[in-house]
Amino acid sequence: MRAVIEPQIDLKIKARKNIQARQFCFSVQDDASPMGSMDNKTLVEHINRALCEGREIYRAMKGQEGDIMIETDTDETENWLKDAGNLKQFKTNLGLVGDLKPHNHGLIAFYIPTTFDPNNAKHIEEICETNNLEKETITKARWIKPIK
């Protein structure tokens, strides 16, 4: 009888995936919310006041496009925020209007025709259709080495 050896999961990758699961990204406009002008430390304090008792975020960072990424301190807070009712209450407490932004993941696609134009919506739609993906799956495309 042969023993079945299961593949080992890299602990660094597993830890990174756990951290990413506890991250949420919100779209915030500078003029629509006072959070747009806050530094990261003040953001953490402001957001923690909006959370229910016993729940906190570990970190808050502002992105280049007016987004705010928060990272919860525990899995319990993550699960609490994933509940639609709790998320609605949290957004109301903060005065947020927009939805959560989905996590995007970069990938490299092989065998894409050289006629592909990453700025052409029809080309991206065709790639999705050919690969049995939903139309909104590809949010951004670019060439690694643009053709000269």
Residue frames as a rotation matrix with the C-alpha (Angstrom) as fourth column:
MET 1
0.582 0.813 0.000 0.00
0.813 -0.582 0.000 0.00
0.000 0.000 -1.000 0.00
ARG 2
-0.420 -0.735 0.532 1.41
0.737 -0.618 -0.273 3.37
0.529 0.278 0.802 -1.03
ALA 3
-0.147 0.296 -0.944 1.14
0.767 -0.568 -0.298 6.40
-0.625 -0.768 -0.143 1.19
VAL 4
0.391 0.345 0.853 -0.46
0.799 -0.587 -0.129 9.44
0.456 0.732 -0.505 -0.36
ILE 5
-0.479 -0.614 -0.627 1.60
0.803 -0.596 -0.031 12.56
-0.355 -0.518 0.778 0.17
GLU 6
0.671 0.735 0.098 -0.36
0.729 -0.630 -0.267 15.76
-0.135 0.250 -0.959 0.14
PRO 7
0.042 -0.672 0.739 1.35
0.612 -0.568 -0.551 18.86
0.790 0.475 0.387 -1.28
GLN 8
-0.255 -0.241 -0.936 2.81
0.924 -0.347 -0.163 21.20
-0.286 -0.906 0.311 1.30
ILE 9
0.696 0.491 0.524 1.34
0.592 -0.805 -0.031 24.68
0.407 0.332 -0.851 1.44
ASP 10
-0.412 -0.868 0.277 3.92
0.576 -0.484 -0.659 27.42
0.706 -0.112 0.699 1.73
LEU 11
-0.051 0.396 -0.917 3.34
0.982 -0.146 -0.117 29.08
-0.180 -0.907 -0.381 5.11
LYS 12
-0.791 -0.273 -0.548 4.18
0.210 -0.962 0.176 32.54
-0.575 0.025 0.818 3.74
ILE 13
-0.851 0.524 0.024 1.55
-0.079 -0.173 0.982 32.18
0.519 0.834 0.189 1.01
LYS 14
-0.158 0.813 -0.560 -1.00
0.797 0.440 0.414 30.90
0.583 -0.381 -0.718 3.52
ALA 15
-0.297 -0.022 -0.955 -0.31
0.790 -0.567 -0.233 33.84
-0.536 -0.824 0.186 5.86
ARG 16
-0.965 -0.090 -0.248 -0.59
-0.060 -0.842 0.536 36.33
-0.257 0.532 0.807 2.97
LYS 17
-0.597 0.801 -0.046 -3.95
0.209 0.211 0.955 34.84
0.775 0.560 -0.294 1.92
ASN 18
-0.050 0.563 -0.825 -5.23
0.987 0.153 0.045 35.12
0.152 -0.812 -0.563 5.51
ILE 19
-0.595 -0.223 -0.772 -4.18
0.413 -0.909 -0.056 38.78
-0.689 -0.352 0.633 5.64
GLN 20
-0.973 0.225 -0.042 -5.82
-0.146 -0.466 0.873 39.50
0.177 0.856 0.486 2.28
ALA 21
-0.357 0.890 -0.284 -9.05
0.661 0.455 0.597 37.90
0.660 0.025 -0.750 3.51
ARG 22
0.051 0.339 -0.940 -9.15
0.943 -0.325 -0.066 40.44
-0.328 -0.883 -0.336 6.35
GLN 23
-0.828 -0.390 -0.403 -8.70
0.236 -0.894 0.381 43.41
-0.509 0.220 0.832 4.01
PHE 24
0.261 0.923 0.284 -11.55
0.876 -0.102 -0.472 45.54
-0.406 0.372 -0.835 2.71
CYS 25
-0.848 -0.527 0.057 -11.33
0.491 -0.741 0.458 48.40
-0.199 0.416 0.887 0.23
PHE 26
0.269 0.931 -0.246 -13.82
0.763 -0.362 -0.536 51.28
-0.588 -0.044 -0.807 0.11
SER 27
-0.329 -0.277 0.903 -14.10
0.805 -0.582 0.114 54.05
0.494 0.765 0.414 -2.43
VAL 28
0.273 0.339 -0.900 -14.08
0.790 -0.613 0.009 57.47
-0.549 -0.714 -0.435 -0.73
GLN 29
0.276 -0.124 0.953 -14.23
0.702 -0.651 -0.288 60.88
0.657 0.749 -0.093 -2.39
ASP 30
-0.691 -0.687 -0.226 -12.21
0.657 -0.465 -0.594 63.69
0.303 -0.558 0.772 -0.76
ASP 31
-0.821 0.368 0.436 -15.05
-0.374 -0.924 0.077 66.21
0.431 -0.100 0.897 -0.84
ALA 32
0.120 0.951 -0.286 -17.75
-0.327 0.310 0.893 63.73
0.937 -0.014 0.348 0.21
SER 33
0.802 0.110 -0.587 -16.09
0.430 0.575 0.696 62.53
0.414 -0.811 0.414 3.42
PRO 34
0.764 -0.565 0.310 -13.72
-0.645 -0.671 0.366 63.95
0.002 -0.480 -0.877 6.01
MET 35
0.678 -0.508 0.531 -11.76
0.160 0.807 0.568 60.69
-0.717 -0.301 0.629 5.74
GLY 36
0.793 -0.347 0.501 -10.20
0.548 0.046 -0.836 61.88
0.267 0.937 0.226 2.49
SER 37
0.466 -0.624 0.627 -8.04
-0.327 -0.780 -0.533 64.40
0.822 0.043 -0.568 4.34
MET 38
0.833 -0.128 0.539 -7.10
-0.513 0.188 0.837 62.21
-0.209 -0.974 0.091 7.35
ASP 39
-0.256 -0.925 -0.281 -3.72
-0.921 0.322 -0.221 60.57
0.295 0.203 -0.934 7.83
ASN 40
-0.205 0.159 -0.966 -3.56
-0.178 0.964 0.196 56.80
0.962 0.212 -0.169 8.33
LYS 41
-0.897 -0.178 -0.405 -3.35
0.347 0.287 -0.893 56.92
0.275 -0.941 -0.196 12.13
THR 42
-0.737 0.673 -0.054 -6.37
-0.539 -0.634 -0.554 59.24
-0.407 -0.380 0.831 12.39
LEU 43
-0.220 0.639 -0.737 -8.23
-0.794 0.322 0.515 57.01
0.566 0.699 0.437 9.92
VAL 44
-0.578 -0.060 -0.814 -7.74
0.235 0.943 -0.237 53.97
0.781 -0.328 -0.531 12.16
GLU 45
-0.945 0.211 -0.252 -9.10
0.203 -0.229 -0.952 55.86
-0.258 -0.950 0.173 15.17
HIS 46
-0.536 0.770 -0.345 -12.05
-0.812 -0.583 -0.040 57.25
-0.232 0.259 0.938 13.19
ILE 47
-0.210 0.434 -0.876 -12.97
-0.575 0.670 0.470 53.84
0.791 0.602 0.109 11.73
ASN 48
-0.776 -0.116 -0.620 -12.62
0.352 0.737 -0.577 52.07
0.524 -0.666 -0.531 15.08
ARG 49
-0.850 0.525 -0.049 -15.19
-0.275 -0.520 -0.808 54.50
-0.450 -0.674 0.587 16.54
ALA 50
-0.224 0.789 -0.572 -17.62
-0.969 -0.118 0.217 53.45
0.103 0.603 0.791 13.79
LEU 51
-0.462 0.009 -0.887 -17.24
-0.155 0.984 0.091 49.74
0.873 0.180 -0.453 14.59
CYS 52
0.686 0.728 0.008 -19.26
-0.211 0.189 0.959 48.01
0.697 -0.659 0.283 17.27
GLU 53
0.489 -0.435 0.756 -17.79
-0.865 -0.132 0.484 47.47
-0.111 -0.891 -0.441 20.73
GLY 54
0.373 -0.429 0.823 -14.97
-0.222 0.820 0.528 44.92
-0.901 -0.380 0.211 20.83
ARG 55
0.596 -0.178 0.783 -14.14
0.762 0.431 -0.483 45.14
-0.252 0.884 0.393 17.12
GLU 56
0.412 -0.542 -0.733 -11.18
-0.234 -0.840 0.490 47.00
-0.881 -0.030 -0.473 15.70
ILE 57
0.958 -0.284 0.041 -9.18
0.105 0.215 -0.971 47.43
0.267 0.934 0.236 12.57
TYR 58
0.464 -0.871 -0.159 -5.45
0.742 0.284 0.608 46.88
-0.484 -0.400 0.778 12.56
ARG 59
-0.643 -0.741 -0.196 -4.51
0.415 -0.551 0.724 49.22
-0.644 0.385 0.661 9.74
ALA 60
0.655 0.749 0.096 -5.96
0.493 -0.327 -0.806 51.75
-0.572 0.576 -0.584 7.31
MET 61
-0.535 -0.840 -0.089 -4.23
0.405 -0.347 0.846 53.05
-0.742 0.416 0.526 4.21
LYS 62
0.475 0.642 -0.601 -5.30
-0.238 -0.564 -0.791 55.53
-0.847 0.519 -0.115 1.57
GLY 63
0.058 -0.389 0.919 -4.83
0.809 0.558 0.185 54.54
-0.585 0.733 0.347 -2.04
GLN 64
-0.852 -0.513 -0.107 -3.99
0.330 -0.683 0.652 56.69
-0.407 0.520 0.751 -5.02
GLU 65
-0.724 0.618 0.305 -7.53
0.259 -0.166 0.951 56.72
0.639 0.768 -0.040 -6.42
GLY 66
-0.407 0.576 0.709 -9.28
-0.777 -0.626 0.062 57.91
0.480 -0.526 0.703 -3.25
ASP 67
0.404 0.498 -0.767 -9.72
-0.051 0.850 0.525 54.40
0.913 -0.172 0.369 -1.90
ILE 68
-0.025 -0.405 0.914 -9.25
-0.990 -0.115 -0.078 53.36
0.137 -0.907 -0.399 1.70
MET 69
0.084 -0.046 -0.995 -8.02
-0.103 0.993 -0.055 49.86
0.991 0.107 0.079 2.46
ILE 70
0.196 -0.008 0.980 -8.67
-0.972 -0.130 0.194 48.60
0.126 -0.991 -0.034 5.97
GLU 71
-0.327 -0.317 -0.890 -7.37
-0.150 0.948 -0.282 45.45
0.933 0.042 -0.357 7.59
THR 72
0.679 0.661 0.320 -9.29
-0.456 0.038 0.889 43.95
0.576 -0.749 0.327 10.49
ASP 73
-0.151 -0.782 0.605 -7.49
-0.979 0.033 -0.201 42.77
0.137 -0.622 -0.771 13.59
THR 74
-0.608 -0.012 0.794 -9.25
-0.357 0.897 -0.260 39.39
-0.709 -0.442 -0.549 13.87
ASP 75
-0.947 0.321 0.013 -11.18
0.198 0.551 0.811 36.88
0.253 0.770 -0.585 11.81
GLU 76
-0.309 0.876 -0.370 -14.24
0.879 0.114 -0.463 37.65
-0.364 -0.468 -0.806 13.94
THR 77
-0.126 0.212 -0.969 -14.19
-0.072 -0.976 -0.204 41.30
-0.989 0.044 0.139 12.86
GLU 78
-0.900 -0.222 -0.374 -13.68
-0.389 0.025 0.921 40.18
-0.195 0.975 -0.108 9.25
ASN 79
-0.758 0.653 0.000 -16.71
0.617 0.717 0.324 37.88
0.212 0.246 -0.946 9.44
TRP 80
-0.153 0.700 -0.698 -18.72
0.645 -0.465 -0.607 40.62
-0.749 -0.543 -0.380 11.16
LEU 81
-0.362 -0.058 -0.930 -17.99
-0.419 -0.882 0.218 43.04
-0.833 0.468 0.295 8.30
LYS 82
-0.992 -0.031 -0.125 -18.84
-0.126 0.452 0.883 40.42
0.029 0.892 -0.452 5.67
ASP 83
-0.399 0.916 -0.049 -22.40
0.830 0.338 -0.443 40.27
-0.389 -0.218 -0.895 7.01
ALA 84
-0.398 0.255 0.881 -24.54
0.680 -0.562 0.470 42.53
0.615 0.787 0.050 4.80
GLY 85
0.686 0.728 0.001 -26.47
0.512 -0.483 0.710 44.08
0.517 -0.487 -0.704 7.71
ASN 86
0.504 -0.590 -0.630 -23.33
0.637 -0.238 0.733 44.83
-0.582 -0.771 0.256 9.70
LEU 87
-0.524 -0.718 0.458 -21.59
0.833 -0.320 0.451 46.24
-0.177 0.618 0.766 6.64
LYS 88
0.037 0.634 0.772 -24.55
0.624 -0.619 0.477 48.54
0.781 0.464 -0.419 5.97
GLN 89
0.887 0.272 -0.374 -24.48
0.459 -0.423 0.781 49.76
0.055 -0.864 -0.500 9.60
PHE 90
0.096 -0.955 -0.281 -20.71
0.753 -0.115 0.648 50.28
-0.651 -0.274 0.708 9.42
LYS 91
-0.542 -0.278 0.793 -20.95
0.802 -0.455 0.387 52.27
0.253 0.846 0.470 6.18
THR 92
0.474 0.780 0.409 -23.77
0.518 -0.622 0.587 54.39
0.713 -0.067 -0.698 7.64
ASN 93
0.747 -0.250 -0.616 -21.68
0.561 -0.260 0.786 55.12
-0.357 -0.933 -0.054 10.76
LEU 94
-0.298 -0.951 -0.076 -18.81
0.671 -0.265 0.692 56.26
-0.679 0.156 0.718 8.53
GLY 95
0.319 0.492 -0.810 -20.98
-0.267 -0.774 -0.575 58.09
-0.909 0.400 -0.116 6.00
LEU 96
-0.796 -0.605 0.020 -19.81
-0.197 0.291 0.936 55.88
-0.572 0.741 -0.351 3.13
VAL 97
0.189 0.879 -0.437 -22.00
-0.790 -0.128 -0.599 55.66
-0.583 0.459 0.671 0.05
GLY 98
0.048 -0.242 -0.969 -20.15
-0.914 0.381 -0.140 53.28
0.403 0.893 -0.203 -2.26
ASP 99
0.960 0.266 -0.086 -19.80
-0.233 0.931 0.280 49.52
0.155 -0.248 0.956 -2.10
LEU 100
0.375 -0.850 0.370 -16.80
-0.135 0.345 0.929 47.43
-0.917 -0.398 0.014 -1.21
LYS 101
0.351 -0.357 -0.865 -14.31
-0.935 -0.088 -0.343 47.19
0.046 0.930 -0.365 -4.01
PRO 102
0.999 0.036 0.028 -13.46
-0.037 0.999 0.027 43.61
-0.027 -0.028 0.999 -4.96
HIS 103
0.219 -0.967 0.133 -9.94
-0.218 0.084 0.972 42.24
-0.951 -0.242 -0.192 -4.60
ASN 104
0.849 -0.056 -0.526 -8.12
-0.524 0.042 -0.851 42.25
0.070 0.998 0.007 -7.92
HIS 105
0.413 -0.724 0.553 -5.45
0.047 0.623 0.781 39.71
-0.909 -0.297 0.291 -8.74
GLY 106
0.201 -0.448 -0.871 -2.82
-0.922 -0.387 -0.013 40.09
-0.332 0.806 -0.490 -11.41
LEU 107
0.385 -0.145 0.911 -2.15
0.168 0.982 0.086 37.26
-0.907 0.120 0.403 -13.81
ILE 108
-0.489 -0.577 -0.654 -0.27
-0.644 -0.266 0.717 36.63
-0.588 0.772 -0.242 -17.00
ALA 109
0.605 0.722 0.335 -2.25
-0.193 0.542 -0.818 35.31
-0.772 0.430 0.467 -19.95
PHE 110
-0.563 -0.807 0.177 -0.45
-0.091 0.273 0.958 33.34
-0.821 0.524 -0.227 -22.64
TYR 111
-0.714 0.172 0.679 -1.31
0.670 0.450 0.591 33.01
-0.204 0.876 -0.436 -26.34
ILE 112
0.320 0.739 -0.592 -3.06
0.350 -0.673 -0.651 36.37
-0.880 0.001 -0.475 -26.65
PRO 113
0.427 -0.150 0.892 -3.02
0.903 0.014 -0.430 37.57
0.052 0.989 0.142 -30.29
THR 114
-0.597 -0.751 -0.281 -0.71
0.746 -0.649 0.149 40.47
-0.294 -0.121 0.948 -31.06
THR 115
-0.563 0.483 0.670 -3.73
0.304 -0.633 0.712 42.30
0.768 0.605 0.210 -32.47
PHE 116
0.215 0.651 -0.728 -5.21
0.932 0.088 0.353 42.48
0.293 -0.754 -0.587 -28.94
ASP 117
-0.362 -0.223 0.905 -5.79
0.029 -0.973 -0.228 46.06
0.932 -0.057 0.359 -27.79
PRO 118
-0.645 0.068 -0.761 -5.97
0.733 0.336 -0.591 46.26
0.215 -0.940 -0.267 -23.95
ASN 119
-0.873 0.321 -0.366 -7.94
-0.122 -0.871 -0.475 49.53
-0.472 -0.370 0.800 -24.23
ASN 120
-0.593 0.673 -0.442 -10.62
-0.616 -0.026 0.787 48.00
0.518 0.739 0.430 -26.47
ALA 121
-0.300 0.563 0.770 -13.62
-0.827 0.250 -0.504 46.76
-0.476 -0.788 0.390 -24.45
LYS 122
0.693 0.584 -0.422 -14.66
-0.720 0.584 -0.375 44.39
0.028 0.564 0.825 -27.25
HIS 123
0.001 -0.783 -0.622 -11.26
-0.453 0.554 -0.698 42.68
0.891 0.283 -0.354 -27.18
ILE 124
-0.794 -0.265 0.548 -11.46
-0.601 0.203 -0.773 42.19
0.094 -0.943 -0.320 -23.40
GLU 125
0.138 0.938 0.319 -15.02
-0.863 0.272 -0.425 40.88
-0.485 -0.217 0.847 -23.76
GLU 126
0.592 0.031 -0.805 -13.85
-0.627 0.645 -0.436 38.41
0.506 0.763 0.401 -26.39
ILE 127
-0.542 -0.825 -0.161 -11.06
-0.452 0.447 -0.772 37.15
0.709 -0.345 -0.615 -24.10
CYS 128
-0.583 0.406 0.704 -13.66
-0.717 0.151 -0.681 36.62
-0.383 -0.901 0.203 -21.33
GLU 129
0.485 0.848 -0.214 -16.04
-0.838 0.381 -0.390 34.85
-0.250 0.368 0.895 -23.70
THR 130
0.270 -0.477 -0.837 -13.34
-0.578 0.615 -0.537 32.57
0.770 0.628 -0.110 -25.11
ASN 131
-0.722 -0.660 -0.207 -12.22
-0.186 0.473 -0.861 31.57
0.666 -0.584 -0.465 -21.60
ASN 132
0.025 0.861 -0.509 -15.74
0.524 0.422 0.740 31.14
0.852 -0.285 -0.440 -20.15
LEU 133
-0.767 -0.289 -0.573 -15.34
0.639 -0.426 -0.641 34.12
-0.059 -0.857 0.512 -17.80
GLU 134
0.385 0.876 -0.290 -17.98
0.836 -0.464 -0.293 36.62
-0.391 -0.130 -0.911 -16.74
LYS 135
0.533 -0.117 0.838 -17.80
0.622 -0.617 -0.482 39.92
0.573 0.778 -0.256 -18.65
GLU 136
0.805 -0.163 0.570 -16.66
-0.390 -0.870 0.302 41.95
0.447 -0.466 -0.764 -15.61
THR 137
0.859 -0.482 -0.172 -13.92
0.491 0.681 0.542 39.49
-0.144 -0.550 0.822 -14.63
ILE 138
-0.185 -0.943 0.275 -11.12
0.976 -0.209 -0.062 41.39
0.116 0.257 0.959 -16.36
THR 139
0.680 0.455 -0.576 -11.01
0.593 -0.802 0.067 44.88
-0.431 -0.387 -0.815 -14.90
LYS 140
0.604 -0.576 -0.550 -7.74
-0.623 -0.772 0.125 46.02
-0.497 0.267 -0.826 -16.48
ALA 141
0.736 -0.418 0.533 -5.40
0.584 0.790 -0.186 44.70
-0.343 0.448 0.826 -19.15
ARG 142
0.661 -0.591 -0.462 -1.98
-0.672 -0.740 -0.014 45.71
-0.334 0.320 -0.887 -20.42
TRP 143
0.760 -0.526 -0.382 0.94
0.048 0.631 -0.774 44.28
0.648 0.570 0.504 -22.31
ILE 144
0.714 -0.626 -0.315 3.96
0.516 0.165 0.841 43.23
-0.474 -0.762 0.440 -20.24
LYS 145
-0.508 -0.838 -0.197 6.19
0.331 -0.402 0.854 44.36
-0.795 0.368 0.482 -23.08
PRO 146
0.486 0.775 -0.404 4.22
-0.096 -0.412 -0.906 46.64
-0.869 0.479 -0.125 -25.40
ILE 147
0.274 -0.318 0.907 4.77
0.905 0.404 -0.132 46.08
-0.325 0.858 0.399 -29.10
LYS 148
-0.122 -0.416 -0.901 6.90
0.063 -0.910 0.411 48.80
-0.991 -0.006 0.137 -30.66
